[in-house]
Amino acid sequence: MAQQATIEYPVIHVPAPAALREDTVRFLRWLEPERCVVFASWAALEPEEGQLDAEAVENLRRRLIAVSALDIEPVLCLYRGEDPVWFTARGGWRKEDNLRCYLRYVGRVVRSVGHLAGSYITFYAPNQQLLRFPLPMGTTTAISHVACVHVRAYRLIRDLREARQLGETRVGFVLHVVSDSDMRRDLIHGRIPSAGTVYQQLTAQAMAKGDFRAPLRNVLRIQPGTWTDFIGVVGPQGEAMRRECCRAAREWTGAEAWSLEE
């Protein structure tokens, strides 16, 4: 029998662009969640290649401090799909040479505010890119690159915090997961590519274990291992459906599963 997933919810998503508003603070105080996701925007933090924006860094620092002040653990999400203009102009996630740009960004953010958060999300639902185009059209290349660079970012974050003796570090990613029944329905209506397992299971296994299976490609020669401390799950509606999807995610990855709510 499959092991029951650990579901920790609710996890409230803090809006990335601005500081915590008073209504958000009041809601968090009322809800008293154990963890709260704080989003960093790559586009805002690094509008010019190689240069972090000081105001954006300070905004992120204040939000992390504000969440901690509520006795809630901040989970710093480093990427939610906001690519800088210069990164997109260079070919974005479809070019292998661009992966170093993301790792450089991760390193600089962790050095700047890494002492304010012990838990990190490298990528938030990157597999949703597969909904945009029919396979292949470069989509599997982008997902392959994201999976590879997640592993490198996992190691980088942990190494940087360990060097500064900052205590326990947890690094994971968030996957968009749909139930088996929803997957079948979307396949029928053409909303998900025919290779449905690529959308969630194969992406999860590549990111969490370095287990790359066709059509995904291990372009950075990632070694098999344990490359995530948790997997966040978004997408399913209703508690029963969330439990089903979290259980599946845990079976794919062997990692602790979190159900994320907005």
Summary of the structure (lengths in Angstrom):
residues: 262
radius of gyration: 17.8
end to end distance: 30.8
largest distance: 51.6
contacts: 855
relative contact order: 0.15
helix: 49%
strand: 15%
